[in-house]
């Protein structure tokens, strides 16, 4: 898990995945900020409400 620190009432979040499995990665943060940091044409799918723990059944 990333290191989350509080500084003057603001939360600074690492850009490392918050949670990761072989099925995918979950990131903690503002989606507009995080998506702005991605290279163009580097994402095939965005799941906005992932199942808990990114597990398959």
N, CA, C and O atoms as a Tripos MOL2 file, in Angstrom:
@<TRIPOS>MOLECULE
protein
  228   227    57     0     0
PROTEIN
NO_CHARGES

@<TRIPOS>ATOM
      1 N           0.8390   -1.1860    0.0000 N.3       1 UNK1
      2 CA          0.0000    0.0000    0.0000 C.3       1 UNK1
      3 C           0.8800    1.2440    0.0000 C.2       1 UNK1
      4 O           1.9940    1.2280    0.5240 O.2       1 UNK1
      5 N           0.3690    2.3250   -0.5940 N.am      2 UNK2
      6 CA          1.1740    3.5340   -0.6490 C.3       2 UNK2
      7 C           1.2440    4.2320    0.7010 C.2       2 UNK2
      8 O           0.4420    3.9780    1.6000 O.2       2 UNK2
      9 N           2.1970    5.0900    0.8120 N.am      3 UNK3
     10 CA          2.3120    5.9050    2.0150 C.3       3 UNK3
     11 C           1.3930    7.1070    1.8630 C.2       3 UNK3
     12 O           1.5270    7.8750    0.9100 O.2       3 UNK3
     13 N           0.4710    7.2750    2.7830 N.am      4 UNK4
     14 CA         -0.4430    8.4130    2.7730 C.3       4 UNK4
     15 C          -0.0890    9.2730    3.9700 C.2       4 UNK4
     16 O          -0.1110    8.8050    5.1080 O.2       4 UNK4
     17 N           0.2370   10.5260    3.7120 N.am      5 UNK5
     18 CA          0.6140   11.4180    4.7990 C.3       5 UNK5
     19 C          -0.2820   12.6380    4.8110 C.2       5 UNK5
     20 O          -0.8170   13.0360    3.7770 O.2       5 UNK5
     21 N          -0.4440   13.2280    5.9770 N.am      6 UNK6
     22 CA         -1.2470   14.4390    6.0960 C.3       6 UNK6
     23 C          -0.3040   15.6110    6.3250 C.2       6 UNK6
     24 O           0.5790   15.5400    7.1800 O.2       6 UNK6
     25 N          -0.4830   16.6780    5.5740 N.am      7 UNK7
     26 CA          0.3660   17.8520    5.6700 C.3       7 UNK7
     27 C          -0.5060   19.0970    5.6400 C.2       7 UNK7
     28 O          -1.1390   19.3880    4.6250 O.2       7 UNK7
     29 N          -0.5440   19.8220    6.7310 N.am      8 UNK8
     30 CA         -1.3540   21.0420    6.8310 C.3       8 UNK8
     31 C          -2.8030   20.8100    6.3980 C.2       8 UNK8
     32 O          -3.3930   21.6490    5.7160 O.2       8 UNK8
     33 N          -3.3700   19.6760    6.7950 N.am      9 UNK9
     34 CA         -4.7620   19.3990    6.4800 C.3       9 UNK9
     35 C          -4.9900   18.8530    5.0800 C.2       9 UNK9
     36 O          -6.1250   18.5250    4.7350 O.2       9 UNK9
     37 N          -3.9490   18.7450    4.2640 N.am     10 UNK10
     38 CA         -4.0710   18.1990    2.9140 C.3      10 UNK10
     39 C          -3.5020   16.7910    2.9040 C.2      10 UNK10
     40 O          -2.5880   16.4820    3.6670 O.2      10 UNK10
     41 N          -4.0330   15.9490    2.0540 N.am     11 UNK11
     42 CA         -3.5250   14.5830    1.9620 C.3      11 UNK11
     43 C          -2.6890   14.4520    0.6990 C.2      11 UNK11
     44 O          -3.1440   14.7840   -0.3960 O.2      11 UNK11
     45 N          -1.4630   13.9660    0.8600 N.am     12 UNK12
     46 CA         -0.5810   13.7100   -0.2680 C.3      12 UNK12
     47 C          -0.5670   12.2030   -0.4950 C.2      12 UNK12
     48 O          -0.3290   11.4390    0.4400 O.2      12 UNK12
     49 N          -0.8180   11.7720   -1.7220 N.am     13 UNK13
     50 CA         -0.9460   10.3530   -2.0110 C.3      13 UNK13
     51 C           0.1150    9.9240   -3.0180 C.2      13 UNK13
     52 O           0.3520   10.6120   -4.0110 O.2      13 UNK13
     53 N           0.7440    8.7990   -2.7610 N.am     14 UNK14
     54 CA          1.7460    8.2420   -3.6600 C.3      14 UNK14
     55 C           1.1010    7.8560   -4.9830 C.2      14 UNK14
     56 O          -0.0840    7.5230   -5.0160 O.2      14 UNK14
     57 N           1.8580    7.8940   -6.0700 N.am     15 UNK15
     58 CA          1.3480    7.5020   -7.3870 C.3      15 UNK15
     59 C           1.5090    6.0040   -7.6380 C.2      15 UNK15
     60 O           1.2340    5.5310   -8.7410 O.2      15 UNK15
     61 N           1.9490    5.2580   -6.6340 N.am     16 UNK16
     62 CA          2.0340    3.8080   -6.7550 C.3      16 UNK16
     63 C           0.6420    3.2200   -6.5800 C.2      16 UNK16
     64 O          -0.2030    3.8280   -5.9250 O.2      16 UNK16
     65 N           0.3860    2.0340   -7.1610 N.am     17 UNK17
     66 CA         -0.9310    1.4200   -6.9740 C.3      17 UNK17
     67 C          -1.2630    1.2440   -5.4950 C.2      17 UNK17
     68 O          -0.4040    0.8730   -4.6950 O.2      17 UNK17
     69 N          -2.5040    1.5130   -5.1450 N.am     18 UNK18
     70 CA         -2.9880    1.3160   -3.7780 C.3      18 UNK18
     71 C          -3.1620   -0.1720   -3.5100 C.2      18 UNK18
     72 O          -2.9110   -0.6580   -2.4080 O.2      18 UNK18
     73 N          -3.6000   -0.8840   -4.5480 N.am     19 UNK19
     74 CA         -3.8410   -2.3180   -4.4490 C.3      19 UNK19
     75 C          -3.5500   -2.9110   -5.8100 C.2      19 UNK19
     76 O          -3.8890   -2.3020   -6.8250 O.2      19 UNK19
     77 N          -2.9290   -4.0880   -5.8660 N.am     20 UNK20
     78 CA         -2.5560   -4.6730   -7.1420 C.3      20 UNK20
     79 C          -2.6600   -6.1890   -7.0890 C.2      20 UNK20
     80 O          -2.2060   -6.8150   -6.1310 O.2      20 UNK20
     81 N          -3.2640   -6.7840   -8.1300 N.am     21 UNK21
     82 CA         -3.2960   -8.2330   -8.3050 C.3      21 UNK21
     83 C          -2.9360   -8.5160   -9.7530 C.2      21 UNK21
     84 O          -2.6810   -7.5890  -10.5220 O.2      21 UNK21
     85 N          -2.9140   -9.7800  -10.1290 N.am     22 UNK22
     86 CA         -2.6290  -10.1200  -11.5240 C.3      22 UNK22
     87 C          -3.7470   -9.6460  -12.4520 C.2      22 UNK22
     88 O          -3.5540   -9.5590  -13.6650 O.2      22 UNK22
     89 N          -4.9180   -9.3390  -11.8840 N.am     23 UNK23
     90 CA         -6.0660   -8.9030  -12.6810 C.3      23 UNK23
     91 C          -6.1120   -7.3980  -12.9120 C.2      23 UNK23
     92 O          -6.8470   -6.9280  -13.7810 O.2      23 UNK23
     93 N          -5.3430   -6.6460  -12.1530 N.am     24 UNK24
     94 CA         -5.3580   -5.2030  -12.3380 C.3      24 UNK24
     95 C          -4.8280   -4.4620  -11.1360 C.2      24 UNK24
     96 O          -4.3590   -5.0560  -10.1650 O.2      24 UNK24
     97 N          -4.9140   -3.1460  -11.2260 N.am     25 UNK25
     98 CA         -4.4100   -2.2690  -10.1660 C.3      25 UNK25
     99 C          -5.4650   -1.2460   -9.8020 C.2      25 UNK25
    100 O          -6.2390   -0.8070  -10.6530 O.2      25 UNK25
    101 N          -5.4950   -0.8670   -8.5360 N.am     26 UNK26
    102 CA         -6.3920    0.1900   -8.0640 C.3      26 UNK26
    103 C          -5.5280    1.3330   -7.5460 C.2      26 UNK26
    104 O          -4.5530    1.1140   -6.8270 O.2      26 UNK26
    105 N          -5.8960    2.5520   -7.9210 N.am     27 UNK27
    106 CA         -5.1560    3.7390   -7.4950 C.3      27 UNK27
    107 C          -6.0460    4.5910   -6.6180 C.2      27 UNK27
    108 O          -7.2510    4.6930   -6.8510 O.2      27 UNK27
    109 N          -5.4510    5.2000   -5.6120 N.am     28 UNK28
    110 CA         -6.1690    6.0650   -4.6910 C.3      28 UNK28
    111 C          -5.8790    7.5080   -5.0700 C.2      28 UNK28
    112 O          -4.7220    7.9260   -5.1060 O.2      28 UNK28
    113 N          -6.9350    8.2740   -5.3540 N.am     29 UNK29
    114 CA         -6.7280    9.6780   -5.6760 C.3      29 UNK29
    115 C          -7.8500   10.2440   -6.5180 C.2      29 UNK29
    116 O          -8.8200    9.5500   -6.8240 O.2      29 UNK29
    117 N          -7.7190   11.4910   -6.8870 N.am     30 UNK30
    118 CA         -8.6790   12.1690   -7.7420 C.3      30 UNK30
    119 C          -8.5070   11.6390   -9.1630 C.2      30 UNK30
    120 O          -7.4210   11.7530   -9.7310 O.2      30 UNK30
    121 N          -9.5480   11.0670   -9.7420 N.am     31 UNK31
    122 CA         -9.4260   10.4390  -11.0560 C.3      31 UNK31
    123 C          -8.9990   11.4280  -12.1360 C.2      31 UNK31
    124 O          -8.2510   11.0550  -13.0390 O.2      31 UNK31
    125 N          -9.4520   12.6690  -12.0670 N.am     32 UNK32
    126 CA         -9.0580   13.6500  -13.0790 C.3      32 UNK32
    127 C          -7.5600   13.9440  -13.0060 C.2      32 UNK32
    128 O          -6.9100   14.1190  -14.0370 O.2      32 UNK32
    129 N          -7.0220   13.9970  -11.8130 N.am     33 UNK33
    130 CA         -5.5860   14.2270  -11.6480 C.3      33 UNK33
    131 C          -4.7920   13.0180  -12.1200 C.2      33 UNK33
    132 O          -3.8230   13.1600  -12.8670 O.2      33 UNK33
    133 N          -5.1990   11.8280  -11.6870 N.am     34 UNK34
    134 CA         -4.4760   10.6110  -12.0550 C.3      34 UNK34
    135 C          -4.5240   10.3570  -13.5560 C.2      34 UNK34
    136 O          -3.5080    9.9900  -14.1460 O.2      34 UNK34
    137 N          -5.6800   10.5430  -14.1850 N.am     35 UNK35
    138 CA         -5.7920   10.3090  -15.6280 C.3      35 UNK35
    139 C          -4.9520   11.2980  -16.4210 C.2      35 UNK35
    140 O          -4.4450   10.9650  -17.4930 O.2      35 UNK35
    141 N          -4.8010   12.5120  -15.9020 N.am     36 UNK36
    142 CA         -3.9830   13.5060  -16.5830 C.3      36 UNK36
    143 C          -2.5130   13.1430  -16.6260 C.2      36 UNK36
    144 O          -1.7680   13.6800  -17.4450 O.2      36 UNK36
    145 N          -2.0850   12.2420  -15.7610 N.am     37 UNK37
    146 CA         -0.6850   11.8200  -15.7050 C.3      37 UNK37
    147 C          -0.3970   10.6010  -16.5790 C.2      37 UNK37
    148 O           0.7610   10.2110  -16.7310 O.2      37 UNK37
    149 N          -1.4410    9.9940  -17.1570 N.am     38 UNK38
    150 CA         -1.2510    8.8020  -17.9820 C.3      38 UNK38
    151 C          -0.8360    9.1860  -19.4010 C.2      38 UNK38
    152 O          -1.3030   10.1970  -19.9260 O.2      38 UNK38
    153 N           0.0390    8.3890  -20.0300 N.am     39 UNK39
    154 CA          0.3920    8.6460  -21.4270 C.3      39 UNK39
    155 C          -0.8240    8.4260  -22.3290 C.2      39 UNK39
    156 O          -1.6790    7.5940  -22.0240 O.2      39 UNK39
    157 N          -0.9030    9.1600  -23.4280 N.am     40 UNK40
    158 CA         -1.9900    8.9880  -24.3890 C.3      40 UNK40
    159 C          -2.0310    7.5470  -24.8870 C.2      40 UNK40
    160 O          -0.9890    6.9200  -25.0800 O.2      40 UNK40
    161 N          -3.2390    7.0270  -25.0930 N.am     41 UNK41
    162 CA         -3.4920    5.6900  -25.6310 C.3      41 UNK41
    163 C          -2.8420    4.5720  -24.8090 C.2      41 UNK41
    164 O          -2.4370    3.5520  -25.3660 O.2      41 UNK41
    165 N          -2.7400    4.7560  -23.4910 N.am     42 UNK42
    166 CA         -2.1220    3.7310  -22.6370 C.3      42 UNK42
    167 C          -3.1420    2.9450  -21.8110 C.2      42 UNK42
    168 O          -2.7600    2.0450  -21.0630 O.2      42 UNK42
    169 N          -4.4320    3.2700  -21.9340 N.am     43 UNK43
    170 CA         -5.4660    2.6170  -21.1260 C.3      43 UNK43
    171 C          -6.4710    1.9360  -22.0450 C.2      43 UNK43
    172 O          -6.9660    2.5420  -22.9960 O.2      43 UNK43
    173 N          -6.7710    0.6630  -21.7540 N.am     44 UNK44
    174 CA         -7.7690   -0.0690  -22.5180 C.3      44 UNK44
    175 C          -9.1300   -0.0670  -21.8360 C.2      44 UNK44
    176 O         -10.1570   -0.1590  -22.5090 O.2      44 UNK44
    177 N          -9.1540    0.0380  -20.5030 N.am     45 UNK45
    178 CA        -10.4030   -0.0320  -19.7570 C.3      45 UNK45
    179 C         -10.2560    0.6900  -18.4280 C.2      45 UNK45
    180 O          -9.2260    0.5830  -17.7640 O.2      45 UNK45
    181 N         -11.2910    1.4250  -18.0450 N.am     46 UNK46
    182 CA        -11.3480    2.0340  -16.7170 C.3      46 UNK46
    183 C         -12.6130    1.5240  -16.0490 C.2      46 UNK46
    184 O         -13.7130    1.7010  -16.5730 O.2      46 UNK46
    185 N         -12.4580    0.8900  -14.8910 N.am     47 UNK47
    186 CA        -13.5850    0.3800  -14.1150 C.3      47 UNK47
    187 C         -13.7770    1.3170  -12.9290 C.2      47 UNK47
    188 O         -12.9100    1.4030  -12.0590 O.2      47 UNK47
    189 N         -14.9070    2.0200  -12.8890 N.am     48 UNK48
    190 CA        -15.1010    3.0280  -11.8480 C.3      48 UNK48
    191 C         -15.6690    2.4700  -10.5580 C.2      48 UNK48
    192 O         -15.7010    3.1710   -9.5470 O.2      48 UNK48
    193 N         -16.1160    1.2300  -10.5710 N.am     49 UNK49
    194 CA        -16.6410    0.6110   -9.3660 C.3      49 UNK49
    195 C         -16.1680   -0.8410   -9.3280 C.2      49 UNK49
    196 O         -16.9560   -1.7630   -9.5400 O.2      49 UNK49
    197 N         -14.8640   -1.0400   -9.0530 N.am     50 UNK50
    198 CA        -14.3260   -2.3970   -9.1190 C.3      50 UNK50
    199 C         -14.8560   -3.2870   -8.0030 C.2      50 UNK50
    200 O         -15.2210   -2.8060   -6.9310 O.2      50 UNK50
    201 N         -14.8950   -4.5950   -8.2690 N.am     51 UNK51
    202 CA        -15.2760   -5.5200   -7.2030 C.3      51 UNK51
    203 C         -14.2160   -5.5000   -6.1070 C.2      51 UNK51
    204 O         -13.0450   -5.2230   -6.3680 O.2      51 UNK51
    205 N         -14.6280   -5.7910   -4.9040 N.am     52 UNK52
    206 CA        -13.6980   -5.7940   -3.7740 C.3      52 UNK52
    207 C         -12.5410   -6.7440   -4.0390 C.2      52 UNK52
    208 O         -12.7530   -7.8930   -4.4270 O.2      52 UNK52
    209 N         -11.3270   -6.2740   -3.8320 N.am     53 UNK53
    210 CA        -10.0840   -7.0530   -3.9280 C.3      53 UNK53
    211 C          -9.7400   -7.5030   -5.3450 C.2      53 UNK53
    212 O          -8.8320   -8.3170   -5.5140 O.2      53 UNK53
    213 N         -10.4300   -7.0030   -6.3660 N.am     54 UNK54
    214 CA        -10.1150   -7.3300   -7.7560 C.3      54 UNK54
    215 C          -9.9660   -8.8320   -7.9820 C.2      54 UNK54
    216 O          -8.9790   -9.2760   -8.5680 O.2      54 UNK54
    217 N         -10.9260   -9.6050   -7.5260 N.am     55 UNK55
    218 CA        -10.8630  -11.0610   -7.6770 C.3      55 UNK55
    219 C         -11.8210  -11.5210   -8.7610 C.2      55 UNK55
    220 O         -12.8230  -10.8600   -9.0330 O.2      55 UNK55
    221 N         -11.5110  -12.6590   -9.3840 N.am     56 UNK56
    222 CA        -12.4260  -13.2250  -10.3740 C.3      56 UNK56
    223 C         -13.1740  -14.3920   -9.7420 C.2      56 UNK56
    224 O         -12.6930  -15.0100   -8.7920 O.2      56 UNK56
    225 N         -14.3490  -14.6840  -10.2760 N.am     57 UNK57
    226 CA        -15.1360  -15.7990   -9.7460 C.3      57 UNK57
    227 C         -15.2950  -16.8740  -10.7840 C.2      57 UNK57
    228 O         -15.9290  -17.8960  -10.5230 O.2      57 UNK57
@<TRIPOS>BOND
     1     1     2 1
     2     2     3 1
     3     3     4 2
     4     3     5 am
     5     5     6 1
     6     6     7 1
     7     7     8 2
     8     7     9 am
     9     9    10 1
    10    10    11 1
    11    11    12 2
    12    11    13 am
    13    13    14 1
    14    14    15 1
    15    15    16 2
    16    15    17 am
    17    17    18 1
    18    18    19 1
    19    19    20 2
    20    19    21 am
    21    21    22 1
    22    22    23 1
    23    23    24 2
    24    23    25 am
    25    25    26 1
    26    26    27 1
    27    27    28 2
    28    27    29 am
    29    29    30 1
    30    30    31 1
    31    31    32 2
    32    31    33 am
    33    33    34 1
    34    34    35 1
    35    35    36 2
    36    35    37 am
    37    37    38 1
    38    38    39 1
    39    39    40 2
    40    39    41 am
    41    41    42 1
    42    42    43 1
    43    43    44 2
    44    43    45 am
    45    45    46 1
    46    46    47 1
    47    47    48 2
    48    47    49 am
    49    49    50 1
    50    50    51 1
    51    51    52 2
    52    51    53 am
    53    53    54 1
    54    54    55 1
    55    55    56 2
    56    55    57 am
    57    57    58 1
    58    58    59 1
    59    59    60 2
    60    59    61 am
    61    61    62 1
    62    62    63 1
    63    63    64 2
    64    63    65 am
    65    65    66 1
    66    66    67 1
    67    67    68 2
    68    67    69 am
    69    69    70 1
    70    70    71 1
    71    71    72 2
    72    71    73 am
    73    73    74 1
    74    74    75 1
    75    75    76 2
    76    75    77 am
    77    77    78 1
    78    78    79 1
    79    79    80 2
    80    79    81 am
    81    81    82 1
    82    82    83 1
    83    83    84 2
    84    83    85 am
    85    85    86 1
    86    86    87 1
    87    87    88 2
    88    87    89 am
    89    89    90 1
    90    90    91 1
    91    91    92 2
    92    91    93 am
    93    93    94 1
    94    94    95 1
    95    95    96 2
    96    95    97 am
    97    97    98 1
    98    98    99 1
    99    99   100 2
   100    99   101 am
   101   101   102 1
   102   102   103 1
   103   103   104 2
   104   103   105 am
   105   105   106 1
   106   106   107 1
   107   107   108 2
   108   107   109 am
   109   109   110 1
   110   110   111 1
   111   111   112 2
   112   111   113 am
   113   113   114 1
   114   114   115 1
   115   115   116 2
   116   115   117 am
   117   117   118 1
   118   118   119 1
   119   119   120 2
   120   119   121 am
   121   121   122 1
   122   122   123 1
   123   123   124 2
   124   123   125 am
   125   125   126 1
   126   126   127 1
   127   127   128 2
   128   127   129 am
   129   129   130 1
   130   130   131 1
   131   131   132 2
   132   131   133 am
   133   133   134 1
   134   134   135 1
   135   135   136 2
   136   135   137 am
   137   137   138 1
   138   138   139 1
   139   139   140 2
   140   139   141 am
   141   141   142 1
   142   142   143 1
   143   143   144 2
   144   143   145 am
   145   145   146 1
   146   146   147 1
   147   147   148 2
   148   147   149 am
   149   149   150 1
   150   150   151 1
   151   151   152 2
   152   151   153 am
   153   153   154 1
   154   154   155 1
   155   155   156 2
   156   155   157 am
   157   157   158 1
   158   158   159 1
   159   159   160 2
   160   159   161 am
   161   161   162 1
   162   162   163 1
   163   163   164 2
   164   163   165 am
   165   165   166 1
   166   166   167 1
   167   167   168 2
   168   167   169 am
   169   169   170 1
   170   170   171 1
   171   171   172 2
   172   171   173 am
   173   173   174 1
   174   174   175 1
   175   175   176 2
   176   175   177 am
   177   177   178 1
   178   178   179 1
   179   179   180 2
   180   179   181 am
   181   181   182 1
   182   182   183 1
   183   183   184 2
   184   183   185 am
   185   185   186 1
   186   186   187 1
   187   187   188 2
   188   187   189 am
   189   189   190 1
   190   190   191 1
   191   191   192 2
   192   191   193 am
   193   193   194 1
   194   194   195 1
   195   195   196 2
   196   195   197 am
   197   197   198 1
   198   198   199 1
   199   199   200 2
   200   199   201 am
   201   201   202 1
   202   202   203 1
   203   203   204 2
   204   203   205 am
   205   205   206 1
   206   206   207 1
   207   207   208 2
   208   207   209 am
   209   209   210 1
   210   210   211 1
   211   211   212 2
   212   211   213 am
   213   213   214 1
   214   214   215 1
   215   215   216 2
   216   215   217 am
   217   217   218 1
   218   218   219 1
   219   219   220 2
   220   219   221 am
   221   221   222 1
   222   222   223 1
   223   223   224 2
   224   223   225 am
   225   225   226 1
   226   226   227 1
   227   227   228 2
@<TRIPOS>SUBSTRUCTURE
     1 UNK1         2 RESIDUE 1 A UNK
     2 UNK2         6 RESIDUE 1 A UNK
     3 UNK3        10 RESIDUE 1 A UNK
     4 UNK4        14 RESIDUE 1 A UNK
     5 UNK5        18 RESIDUE 1 A UNK
     6 UNK6        22 RESIDUE 1 A UNK
     7 UNK7        26 RESIDUE 1 A UNK
     8 UNK8        30 RESIDUE 1 A UNK
     9 UNK9        34 RESIDUE 1 A UNK
    10 UNK10       38 RESIDUE 1 A UNK
    11 UNK11       42 RESIDUE 1 A UNK
    12 UNK12       46 RESIDUE 1 A UNK
    13 UNK13       50 RESIDUE 1 A UNK
    14 UNK14       54 RESIDUE 1 A UNK
    15 UNK15       58 RESIDUE 1 A UNK
    16 UNK16       62 RESIDUE 1 A UNK
    17 UNK17       66 RESIDUE 1 A UNK
    18 UNK18       70 RESIDUE 1 A UNK
    19 UNK19       74 RESIDUE 1 A UNK
    20 UNK20       78 RESIDUE 1 A UNK
    21 UNK21       82 RESIDUE 1 A UNK
    22 UNK22       86 RESIDUE 1 A UNK
    23 UNK23       90 RESIDUE 1 A UNK
    24 UNK24       94 RESIDUE 1 A UNK
    25 UNK25       98 RESIDUE 1 A UNK
    26 UNK26      102 RESIDUE 1 A UNK
    27 UNK27      106 RESIDUE 1 A UNK
    28 UNK28      110 RESIDUE 1 A UNK
    29 UNK29      114 RESIDUE 1 A UNK
    30 UNK30      118 RESIDUE 1 A UNK
    31 UNK31      122 RESIDUE 1 A UNK
    32 UNK32      126 RESIDUE 1 A UNK
    33 UNK33      130 RESIDUE 1 A UNK
    34 UNK34      134 RESIDUE 1 A UNK
    35 UNK35      138 RESIDUE 1 A UNK
    36 UNK36      142 RESIDUE 1 A UNK
    37 UNK37      146 RESIDUE 1 A UNK
    38 UNK38      150 RESIDUE 1 A UNK
    39 UNK39      154 RESIDUE 1 A UNK
    40 UNK40      158 RESIDUE 1 A UNK
    41 UNK41      162 RESIDUE 1 A UNK
    42 UNK42      166 RESIDUE 1 A UNK
    43 UNK43      170 RESIDUE 1 A UNK
    44 UNK44      174 RESIDUE 1 A UNK
    45 UNK45      178 RESIDUE 1 A UNK
    46 UNK46      182 RESIDUE 1 A UNK
    47 UNK47      186 RESIDUE 1 A UNK
    48 UNK48      190 RESIDUE 1 A UNK
    49 UNK49      194 RESIDUE 1 A UNK
    50 UNK50      198 RESIDUE 1 A UNK
    51 UNK51      202 RESIDUE 1 A UNK
    52 UNK52      206 RESIDUE 1 A UNK
    53 UNK53      210 RESIDUE 1 A UNK
    54 UNK54      214 RESIDUE 1 A UNK
    55 UNK55      218 RESIDUE 1 A UNK
    56 UNK56      222 RESIDUE 1 A UNK
    57 UNK57      226 RESIDUE 1 A UNK
